[in-house]
């Protein structure tokens, strides 16, 4: 239920990951030549783990105009406070707010659906803009849907510092830019009356400043401080990644549904990731219960090291947890209640209330808790672990 940089990127999300999350919020699959229903959602989300707290609301509205047009608008807010291991090592705890506005339009013509939209995300040290377009085509008696998409993102990266009077301001000596482009292909196929398969492929290219201005590498310096010295990270100026996923959803005879998914990821920085996910949904009267389990594993980037042997050891150097080797489990449970129709609101066709909880558990294979260096010695600290609780509460109505 989590993708941009700035504060949340320090958590574990890249800028394009946050953009992808936004796209998931404001776009829905259009199957069988039908536009999404008129809908309004209000969501409250909460993330707490690893010294980071993220909470905030989200409001989404969809509205059709005639039989061919549908408009979507979304407001999403993150109120972030952080005293994570990265912040404690090289910076000061902080609080900030990210605000995101997005809008989109879908146009249905025959069996083709054309979509376009724009996302604007602003936080004190990061400004991101993303435009996206896609075309979806139903084929073979509406049993097959092919979707092609393109997105382009422009980011402005700043660095916050504390001025002499104690106020937090943007460092006037630091302003970087990043450019992101994404190409996607999605194929959905109804195999039987109870089974749907889908395949998704994405090619992403990033260019510009791709590091974090807050995170640091560390290198050995025996006899000085805690046995290491901090220095700025040095990243390549480009990154290309490919990902492909395959999912299968099957509706069981007792009205339940089970979904399995596998995703493969690889990029030019040497990171390879594998994701396995299983979901189960069970309706009961006006309730629908769901449960999920997700496992993810990746190796480290080619230029990552928890502790470099010396200063300027190699051309590119990183100690970002996103680029370390780790595996994680995510366990989720949720419930949705479908309200009965009420006579005093005839304009509401249906409404629902849902609560979801996820437990994220990350274990790193080569990233150590450097805060414990005084106790264990540089390079001998325990491997870092992160546990997080993620809650979402959503009220939806269709009209």
C-alpha positions as CSV (number, residue, x, y, z in Angstrom):
1,X,0.0,0.0,0.0
2,X,2.9,2.1,-0.2
3,X,6.3,5.4,-4.1
4,X,9.1,9.9,-3.8
5,X,12.2,11.1,-2.6
6,X,12.8,13.7,0.0
7,X,11.6,12.4,3.3
8,X,9.9,9.2,2.3
9,X,12.8,8.2,0.1
10,X,14.9,8.3,3.2
11,X,12.4,5.7,4.5
12,X,12.8,3.2,1.6
13,X,10.9,4.6,-1.4
14,X,12.4,6.0,-4.5
15,X,10.8,9.0,-6.3
16,X,9.4,6.9,-9.1
17,X,8.1,4.4,-6.6
18,X,6.0,7.1,-5.0
19,X,4.8,8.2,-8.4
20,X,3.7,4.6,-9.2
21,X,1.8,4.6,-5.9
22,X,0.1,7.8,-7.0
23,X,-0.8,6.3,-10.3
24,X,-2.4,3.3,-8.6
25,X,-4.5,5.7,-6.6
26,X,-5.9,7.8,-9.5
27,X,-6.2,5.1,-12.2
28,X,-8.2,1.9,-12.2
29,X,-8.3,-0.9,-14.7
30,X,-10.9,-0.3,-17.4
31,X,-12.3,-3.7,-18.6
32,X,-14.9,-4.5,-21.2
33,X,-15.1,-0.9,-22.5
34,X,-16.6,0.5,-19.2
35,X,-15.5,3.6,-17.4
36,X,-14.9,3.5,-13.7
37,X,-18.0,4.2,-11.5
38,X,-18.6,7.6,-9.9
39,X,-16.9,7.3,-6.5
40,X,-15.6,9.3,-3.5
41,X,-13.0,7.9,-1.1
42,X,-11.6,9.3,2.2
43,X,-8.6,7.5,3.5
44,X,-6.4,7.9,6.6
45,X,-3.0,6.1,6.5
46,X,-0.3,5.5,9.2
47,X,3.2,4.1,9.0
48,X,5.4,3.6,12.1
49,X,8.7,1.8,12.1
50,X,12.4,2.3,12.2
51,X,12.2,5.6,13.9
52,X,9.9,7.0,11.2
53,X,6.3,8.0,11.6
54,X,4.1,8.9,8.5
55,X,0.4,9.8,8.9
56,X,-2.0,11.7,6.8
57,X,-5.3,11.8,4.9
58,X,-6.2,11.2,1.2
59,X,-9.4,12.2,-0.7
60,X,-10.3,10.8,-4.1
61,X,-13.2,11.7,-6.3
62,X,-14.2,10.1,-9.7
63,X,-17.0,11.6,-11.8
64,X,-18.3,10.6,-15.3
65,X,-19.5,13.1,-17.8
66,X,-21.8,11.3,-20.2
67,X,-20.9,7.8,-21.4
68,X,-17.4,8.6,-22.7
69,X,-15.6,10.8,-20.2
70,X,-14.5,10.2,-16.6
71,X,-12.5,12.7,-14.4
72,X,-10.4,11.9,-11.3
73,X,-9.0,14.2,-8.6
74,X,-6.9,13.2,-5.6
75,X,-5.3,15.0,-2.6
76,X,-2.8,13.0,-0.6
77,X,-0.8,14.3,2.4
78,X,2.1,12.8,4.5
79,X,3.0,14.3,7.8
80,X,6.5,12.9,8.5
81,X,8.6,12.8,11.6
82,X,11.9,11.0,11.6
83,X,14.6,9.9,13.9
84,X,15.7,6.9,11.8
85,X,19.1,5.3,11.9
86,X,20.2,7.3,8.9
87,X,19.1,10.6,10.4
88,X,20.7,9.9,13.8
89,X,24.0,9.0,12.1
90,X,24.4,12.1,10.0
91,X,21.7,14.7,10.6
92,X,19.0,15.8,13.1
93,X,15.5,14.5,13.7
94,X,13.0,16.4,11.6
95,X,9.3,16.9,11.0
96,X,7.8,18.0,7.6
97,X,4.7,17.6,5.5
98,X,4.4,16.5,1.9
99,X,1.3,17.5,-0.1
100,X,0.4,15.9,-3.4
101,X,-2.3,16.9,-5.9
102,X,-3.2,14.7,-8.9
103,X,-5.8,14.6,-11.6
104,X,-6.7,12.4,-14.5
105,X,-9.1,11.9,-17.3
106,X,-10.3,8.8,-19.1
107,X,-11.9,8.9,-22.6
108,X,-13.8,5.8,-23.9
109,X,-14.1,5.4,-27.6
110,X,-15.5,2.0,-28.8
111,X,-13.3,-0.6,-27.2
112,X,-10.4,1.8,-26.6
113,X,-9.8,3.9,-23.5
114,X,-7.4,6.8,-23.5
115,X,-6.1,8.2,-20.2
116,X,-3.9,11.1,-19.2
117,X,-3.1,12.9,-16.0
118,X,-0.7,14.9,-13.9
119,X,0.8,14.6,-10.4
120,X,2.3,17.4,-8.3
121,X,4.1,16.6,-5.1
122,X,5.7,19.3,-2.8
123,X,7.6,19.0,0.4
124,X,10.2,21.4,1.9
125,X,13.2,19.8,0.2
126,X,11.7,18.1,-2.8
127,X,9.3,19.1,-5.6
128,X,8.2,16.5,-8.1
129,X,5.9,16.7,-11.2
130,X,4.8,13.8,-13.3
131,X,2.7,13.5,-16.4
132,X,1.3,10.3,-17.7
133,X,-0.7,8.9,-20.7
134,X,-1.9,5.4,-21.6
135,X,-4.2,3.7,-24.1
136,X,-6.1,0.5,-23.3
137,X,-7.7,-1.8,-25.9
138,X,-10.2,-4.6,-25.4
139,X,-9.9,-7.5,-27.9
140,X,-11.2,-10.9,-28.6
141,X,-14.7,-10.5,-27.3
142,X,-13.5,-8.4,-24.3
143,X,-11.6,-11.4,-23.0
144,X,-8.2,-9.7,-23.5
145,X,-7.2,-6.1,-22.5
146,X,-3.9,-4.6,-23.7
147,X,-2.6,-1.4,-22.1
148,X,0.4,0.7,-23.1
149,X,1.6,3.6,-20.9
150,X,4.2,6.3,-20.7
151,X,5.1,8.7,-17.8
152,X,7.6,11.5,-17.5
153,X,8.8,13.0,-14.2
154,X,10.7,16.2,-13.3
155,X,12.2,16.5,-9.8
156,X,13.8,19.5,-8.0
157,X,16.0,18.3,-5.1
158,X,17.0,20.7,-2.2
159,X,18.8,20.2,1.1
160,X,17.5,21.6,4.3
161,X,19.8,23.3,6.8
162,X,19.4,25.2,10.0
163,X,20.3,28.9,9.7
164,X,21.9,31.0,12.5
165,X,18.5,31.9,14.0
166,X,17.5,28.3,14.2
167,X,15.0,28.2,11.3
168,X,15.1,25.4,8.7
169,X,15.7,26.7,5.2
170,X,16.9,25.3,1.9
171,X,20.6,25.4,1.5
172,X,21.3,28.1,-1.1
173,X,24.4,26.3,-2.3
174,X,22.5,23.0,-3.2
175,X,19.9,22.5,-5.9
176,X,19.8,19.4,-8.1
177,X,17.4,18.0,-10.7
178,X,16.4,14.5,-11.8
179,X,14.4,13.3,-14.8
180,X,12.4,10.1,-14.9
181,X,10.7,8.2,-17.8
182,X,8.7,5.1,-17.6
183,X,7.2,2.8,-20.3
184,X,4.7,0.1,-19.4
185,X,2.8,-2.8,-21.0
186,X,0.0,-4.6,-19.3
187,X,-1.9,-7.6,-20.6
188,X,-5.0,-9.0,-18.9
189,X,-6.6,-12.2,-20.0
190,X,-9.8,-13.9,-18.9
191,X,-8.9,-17.6,-19.0
192,X,-12.1,-19.1,-17.7
193,X,-15.3,-17.8,-16.0
194,X,-13.4,-18.1,-12.7
195,X,-9.8,-17.3,-13.6
196,X,-8.0,-14.1,-14.8
197,X,-4.3,-13.8,-15.6
198,X,-2.3,-10.6,-16.1
199,X,1.2,-9.8,-17.2
200,X,2.9,-6.4,-16.5
201,X,6.2,-5.1,-17.8
202,X,7.9,-1.7,-17.0
203,X,11.0,-0.1,-18.2
204,X,12.2,2.9,-16.1
205,X,15.0,5.3,-16.8
206,X,16.3,7.8,-14.3
207,X,18.8,10.6,-15.0
208,X,20.3,13.4,-12.9
209,X,20.9,13.6,-9.1
210,X,19.8,10.1,-7.9
211,X,21.4,10.1,-4.4
212,X,20.1,11.5,-1.1
213,X,21.7,14.8,0.1
214,X,21.3,13.5,3.7
215,X,22.7,10.0,3.7
216,X,26.4,9.4,4.0
217,X,28.9,6.6,3.4
218,X,31.4,5.7,6.1
219,X,35.0,4.6,5.7
220,X,37.5,3.1,8.2
221,X,39.5,5.6,10.1
222,X,41.1,3.6,13.0
223,X,41.8,5.7,16.1
224,X,39.4,8.5,15.1
225,X,36.0,8.9,16.8
226,X,34.0,5.7,16.5
227,X,36.5,4.1,14.1
228,X,34.9,5.5,10.9
229,X,34.5,8.8,9.1
230,X,31.4,10.0,7.2
231,X,31.5,11.3,3.6
232,X,29.0,12.2,0.9
233,X,27.6,9.4,-1.3
234,X,28.6,9.4,-5.0
235,X,26.0,7.9,-7.4
236,X,26.0,7.3,-11.2
237,X,24.0,9.9,-13.1
238,X,21.8,7.3,-14.8
239,X,19.8,4.2,-13.9
240,X,17.7,1.9,-16.0
241,X,15.5,-0.7,-14.5
242,X,13.3,-3.5,-15.9
243,X,10.5,-5.3,-14.0
244,X,8.0,-8.0,-15.0
245,X,5.2,-9.5,-13.0
246,X,2.7,-12.3,-13.6
247,X,-0.5,-12.7,-11.5
248,X,-3.3,-15.2,-11.4
249,X,-6.7,-14.6,-9.7
250,X,-9.1,-17.5,-9.2
251,X,-12.6,-17.3,-7.9
252,X,-13.5,-20.2,-5.7
253,X,-16.9,-22.0,-5.6
254,X,-17.6,-20.6,-2.1
255,X,-17.4,-17.0,-3.3
256,X,-13.8,-16.5,-2.1
257,X,-10.9,-15.4,-4.3
258,X,-7.2,-16.2,-4.2
259,X,-4.5,-14.3,-6.0
260,X,-0.9,-15.2,-6.6
261,X,1.8,-12.9,-8.0
262,X,5.5,-13.1,-8.9
263,X,7.6,-10.0,-9.8
264,X,11.1,-9.9,-11.1
265,X,13.2,-6.7,-11.0
266,X,16.7,-5.9,-12.4
267,X,18.6,-2.6,-12.9
268,X,21.9,-1.3,-14.2
269,X,23.2,-0.7,-10.7
270,X,23.3,-4.5,-10.1
271,X,20.2,-4.8,-8.0
272,X,18.1,-7.9,-8.6
273,X,14.9,-8.4,-6.7
274,X,12.2,-11.1,-6.5
275,X,8.8,-10.7,-5.0
276,X,6.2,-13.4,-4.2
277,X,2.7,-12.5,-3.0
278,X,-0.4,-14.5,-2.1
279,X,-3.8,-12.9,-1.2
280,X,-7.1,-14.4,-0.1
281,X,-10.5,-12.7,0.1
282,X,-13.6,-14.1,1.7
283,X,-17.0,-12.5,1.6
284,X,-19.5,-13.2,4.5
285,X,-22.8,-11.4,4.5
286,X,-22.0,-7.7,4.3
287,X,-18.4,-8.2,5.2
288,X,-15.4,-9.1,3.1
289,X,-12.3,-10.4,4.9
290,X,-8.9,-10.5,3.3
291,X,-5.4,-11.7,4.2
292,X,-2.1,-11.5,2.4
293,X,1.5,-12.5,2.7
294,X,4.4,-11.0,0.7
295,X,8.1,-12.0,0.5
296,X,10.7,-9.8,-1.1
297,X,14.5,-10.4,-1.5
298,X,17.2,-8.4,-3.3
299,X,21.0,-8.3,-3.5
300,X,23.1,-5.2,-3.0
301,X,24.0,-2.6,-5.7
302,X,27.5,-3.0,-7.2
303,X,28.8,0.2,-5.5
304,X,27.2,-0.4,-2.1
305,X,29.2,-1.0,1.1
306,X,28.3,-0.6,4.8
307,X,31.9,0.4,5.5
308,X,34.5,1.3,2.8
309,X,38.2,0.5,3.5
310,X,39.3,4.0,2.9
311,X,38.3,7.4,1.5
312,X,37.7,7.6,-2.2
313,X,37.9,3.8,-2.4
314,X,36.0,3.6,-5.8
315,X,34.3,5.9,-8.3
316,X,30.8,5.3,-7.0
317,X,30.0,4.8,-3.3
318,X,26.7,4.3,-1.5
319,X,25.4,3.3,1.9
320,X,21.7,3.7,1.2
321,X,19.5,1.0,2.8
322,X,17.5,0.9,-0.4
323,X,20.6,-0.4,-2.2
324,X,21.7,-3.0,0.5
325,X,21.0,-6.7,0.4
326,X,17.9,-7.6,2.4
327,X,14.8,-9.7,2.5
328,X,11.4,-8.8,4.0
329,X,8.1,-10.2,4.9
330,X,4.8,-8.3,4.9
331,X,1.8,-9.9,6.5
332,X,-1.6,-8.2,6.0
333,X,-5.2,-8.6,7.2
334,X,-8.2,-6.4,6.5
335,X,-12.0,-6.2,6.5
336,X,-14.5,-4.3,4.5
337,X,-18.2,-3.6,5.5
338,X,-20.8,-2.9,2.8
339,X,-23.4,-0.6,4.2
340,X,-27.1,-1.3,3.3
341,X,-28.8,1.1,1.1
342,X,-30.5,4.0,2.9
343,X,-33.6,5.8,1.8
344,X,-32.5,9.2,3.1
345,X,-29.6,9.3,0.5
346,X,-31.1,8.0,-2.7
347,X,-28.2,9.4,-4.7
348,X,-25.8,6.9,-3.0
349,X,-25.8,3.6,-4.9
350,X,-23.6,1.9,-2.3
351,X,-21.0,2.7,0.4
352,X,-18.4,0.8,2.4
353,X,-15.9,1.1,5.2
354,X,-12.6,-0.8,5.3
355,X,-9.7,-1.3,7.8
356,X,-6.4,-2.8,6.8
357,X,-3.3,-3.6,8.8
358,X,0.1,-4.7,7.6
359,X,3.2,-5.8,9.4
360,X,6.5,-5.2,7.6
361,X,9.7,-7.0,8.8
362,X,13.0,-6.2,7.0
363,X,16.3,-8.1,7.7
364,X,19.4,-6.6,6.2
365,X,22.3,-8.9,5.2
366,X,25.1,-6.3,4.8
367,X,23.8,-3.1,6.5
368,X,24.9,-2.7,10.1
369,X,23.6,-0.5,13.0
370,X,26.4,2.0,12.9
371,X,25.0,3.7,16.1
372,X,26.4,0.7,18.0
373,X,30.0,1.2,16.8
374,X,31.2,2.5,20.2
375,X,30.1,-0.8,21.7
376,X,31.1,-3.3,19.0
377,X,33.6,-1.5,16.9
378,X,33.3,-0.2,13.3
379,X,32.3,-3.1,11.0
380,X,31.3,-5.5,13.7
381,X,28.0,-4.0,14.7
382,X,24.8,-6.2,14.6
383,X,23.0,-6.3,11.3
384,X,20.1,-3.8,11.2
385,X,16.5,-4.9,11.4
386,X,13.4,-2.9,10.8
387,X,9.8,-3.7,11.8
388,X,6.9,-1.4,10.8
389,X,3.2,-1.2,11.4
390,X,1.0,0.1,8.5
391,X,-2.7,1.0,9.0
392,X,-5.2,2.3,6.5
393,X,-8.8,3.2,7.1
394,X,-11.0,4.0,4.0
395,X,-14.6,5.2,3.6
396,X,-16.0,4.9,0.1
397,X,-19.3,5.7,-1.5
398,X,-20.5,5.3,-5.1
399,X,-23.1,7.7,-6.5
